[in-house]
């Protein structure tokens, strides 16, 4: 607490003076000491000497949330920058293998069989191919083109 050696006089309403006296009594101090403490708190609030004392509780929460949001965003950006490069590399390799496999089998299967295989794959993306391996054509007609799409030409079982 700073030294109190300067006189300050203010004019206020009778109601404010009575309230101020009551607040000083409730704090267990003199009106002069209470006024000094109020002024010091206000000066700290205005100058920012005690950072969080100058904010209301809601503002403190907002400041903390904003800081947490900034930190999370930075961490997420760090993670994405490292991980996304790995994902892109894996995706490039996977795409290259898929194109190579498709190129290798194009001579062994007819255009219609390849079209049906692509249709089947498109309809089953994200599903377990072992448990949902039949298309509606296969269920109704086991001899359909869809059932032979996986068989090389001239090599049916």
C-alpha positions as CSV (number, residue, x, y, z in Angstrom):
1,X,0.0,0.0,0.0
2,X,1.3,3.5,-0.8
3,X,1.8,6.3,1.6
4,X,-1.2,8.5,2.3
5,X,0.0,12.0,2.6
6,X,-2.2,14.1,0.2
7,X,-5.7,15.4,0.9
8,X,-8.4,14.8,-1.7
9,X,-11.8,16.3,-1.3
10,X,-14.8,15.3,-3.4
11,X,-18.4,16.4,-3.7
12,X,-21.1,13.7,-4.0
13,X,-24.7,13.1,-3.1
14,X,-25.8,12.4,0.5
15,X,-26.9,8.9,-0.6
16,X,-23.4,8.1,-2.1
17,X,-21.7,9.3,1.1
18,X,-24.0,7.1,3.3
19,X,-23.4,4.1,1.0
20,X,-19.6,4.7,1.1
21,X,-19.6,5.0,4.9
22,X,-21.6,1.7,5.1
23,X,-19.1,-0.1,2.8
24,X,-16.2,1.2,4.9
25,X,-17.9,-0.1,8.1
26,X,-18.6,-3.5,6.4
27,X,-14.9,-3.7,5.4
28,X,-13.9,-2.9,9.0
29,X,-12.0,0.3,8.1
30,X,-12.3,4.0,8.2
31,X,-14.0,5.9,5.4
32,X,-10.7,7.5,4.5
33,X,-8.8,4.2,4.4
34,X,-11.7,2.6,2.4
35,X,-11.6,5.5,-0.1
36,X,-7.9,5.2,-0.5
37,X,-8.2,1.4,-1.2
38,X,-11.0,2.1,-3.8
39,X,-8.8,4.8,-5.5
40,X,-5.8,2.4,-5.6
41,X,-7.8,-0.4,-7.1
42,X,-9.2,2.0,-9.7
43,X,-5.7,3.3,-10.6
44,X,-4.5,-0.3,-10.9
45,X,-7.5,-1.1,-13.2
46,X,-6.8,2.0,-15.4
47,X,-3.0,1.4,-15.6
48,X,-3.2,-2.4,-16.0
49,X,-0.7,-2.9,-13.2
50,X,-2.6,-6.0,-12.1
51,X,-3.8,-7.4,-15.4
52,X,-6.6,-9.7,-14.3
53,X,-7.9,-7.5,-11.5
54,X,-8.8,-4.9,-14.0
55,X,-11.1,-7.3,-15.8
56,X,-14.5,-8.4,-14.7
57,X,-15.0,-12.2,-14.3
58,X,-16.7,-12.5,-17.7
59,X,-13.9,-10.7,-19.4
60,X,-11.3,-12.9,-17.6
61,X,-13.1,-15.9,-19.0
62,X,-13.2,-14.4,-22.5
63,X,-9.5,-13.7,-22.3
64,X,-8.7,-17.2,-21.1
65,X,-10.9,-18.7,-23.8
66,X,-9.3,-16.6,-26.5
67,X,-5.9,-17.7,-25.4
68,X,-6.9,-21.3,-25.3
69,X,-8.4,-21.0,-28.8
70,X,-5.2,-19.5,-30.1
71,X,-3.1,-22.2,-28.6
72,X,-5.4,-25.0,-29.9
73,X,-5.4,-23.4,-33.3
74,X,-1.6,-23.2,-33.3
75,X,-1.3,-26.9,-32.2
76,X,-3.8,-28.0,-34.9
77,X,-1.9,-26.1,-37.6
78,X,1.3,-27.8,-36.5
79,X,-0.3,-31.2,-36.5
80,X,-2.0,-30.6,-39.9
81,X,1.2,-29.4,-41.6
82,X,3.1,-32.5,-40.6
83,X,0.3,-35.0,-40.9
84,X,-1.2,-33.7,-44.1
85,X,2.1,-34.1,-45.9
86,X,2.3,-37.7,-44.8
87,X,-1.3,-38.3,-46.0
88,X,-0.6,-36.7,-49.3
89,X,2.4,-38.9,-49.8
90,X,0.4,-42.1,-48.9
91,X,-2.4,-41.0,-51.2
92,X,0.0,-40.4,-54.1
93,X,1.5,-43.9,-53.6
94,X,-2.0,-45.5,-53.3
95,X,-3.1,-43.7,-56.5
96,X,0.0,-44.9,-58.4
97,X,-0.6,-48.5,-57.4
98,X,-4.3,-48.3,-58.3
99,X,-3.5,-46.9,-61.7
100,X,-0.8,-49.6,-62.3
101,X,-3.2,-52.4,-61.3
102,X,-5.9,-51.0,-63.5
103,X,-3.5,-50.7,-66.4
104,X,-2.3,-54.3,-65.9
105,X,-5.8,-55.8,-65.8
106,X,-7.3,-53.8,-68.7
107,X,-6.2,-56.4,-71.2
108,X,-7.7,-59.3,-69.2
109,X,-11.2,-57.9,-68.8
110,X,-13.7,-56.5,-71.2
111,X,-14.8,-52.9,-71.0
112,X,-18.2,-54.0,-69.7
113,X,-16.6,-56.0,-66.9
114,X,-14.3,-53.1,-65.9
115,X,-17.4,-50.7,-66.0
116,X,-19.3,-53.1,-63.7
117,X,-16.3,-53.4,-61.3
118,X,-16.0,-49.6,-61.1
119,X,-19.8,-49.3,-60.4
120,X,-19.6,-52.0,-57.7
121,X,-16.6,-50.3,-56.1
122,X,-18.3,-46.9,-56.2
123,X,-21.4,-48.4,-54.5
124,X,-19.3,-50.1,-51.8
125,X,-16.8,-47.4,-50.8
126,X,-16.5,-47.4,-47.1
127,X,-18.2,-50.8,-46.6
128,X,-16.6,-54.1,-45.7
129,X,-16.2,-55.9,-49.0
130,X,-16.3,-59.4,-47.4
131,X,-19.7,-58.9,-45.8
132,X,-21.4,-56.9,-48.6
133,X,-19.8,-58.4,-51.7
134,X,-22.9,-59.0,-53.8
135,X,-24.5,-56.3,-55.9
136,X,-28.3,-56.4,-56.5
137,X,-27.6,-57.9,-60.0
138,X,-25.7,-60.7,-58.4
139,X,-28.4,-61.4,-55.9
140,X,-31.0,-61.8,-58.5
141,X,-28.9,-63.4,-61.2
142,X,-25.7,-65.3,-60.3
143,X,-24.7,-65.5,-63.9
144,X,-24.8,-61.7,-64.5
145,X,-21.9,-59.7,-65.8
146,X,-21.2,-58.4,-62.3
147,X,-20.4,-61.9,-61.1
148,X,-17.9,-62.4,-63.9
149,X,-16.4,-58.9,-63.5
150,X,-13.8,-60.4,-61.2
151,X,-13.0,-63.3,-63.5
152,X,-10.4,-63.0,-66.2
153,X,-11.8,-63.6,-69.7
154,X,-11.8,-67.3,-70.5
155,X,-10.9,-68.4,-66.9
156,X,-14.3,-68.9,-65.2
157,X,-14.3,-71.5,-62.4
